[in-house]
Amino acid sequence: MGQKSQVFLAAGFRVIAVEPNPNCFPAINYKFGRNSDFTLVSSALGAAPGRTTLNFVDDDSTASLRAD
C-alpha cells in the first residue's frame, strides 16, 4: 500500500492520497502520517457527489465499487 505515494514523496512532491477502504487507512496513515508533505483522506472519489457501497472481496484490502 502506498507505493505511488512513496515515489512522489521521494521526488519532492506534496501528496494528497484518497483511501476509501477503512481497513487500509490505518496502515497507510502509519506509514506516511508523520510526513508533513502527505495528507490522507478517508473517502472515495467519483464524477458526481453522492454515496456508494464499497464491496469487499476475499480479504480486507481488496475492495471495489462494483458488486460483481
Phi, psi and omega in degrees: 000139175083014183299316180292322177299317181299319180297313182291322177296318180296332179275359176094010180275158169270134185244130169245110183255143180243123181234111181279342184274111181295341178281336179267335185306311182299321181293319179292318179297322178296319183290321187239352189301335180274355180274120183292347177266009183237129175234129180248128181247128179271090184192174172243159179246145177210177181286338182219154177298149177156190179235154177211173179257134175265116183264128181267145180266226185284334179228170186290344184265352179252119182215162181211155173277347177273138181283337182271000000 
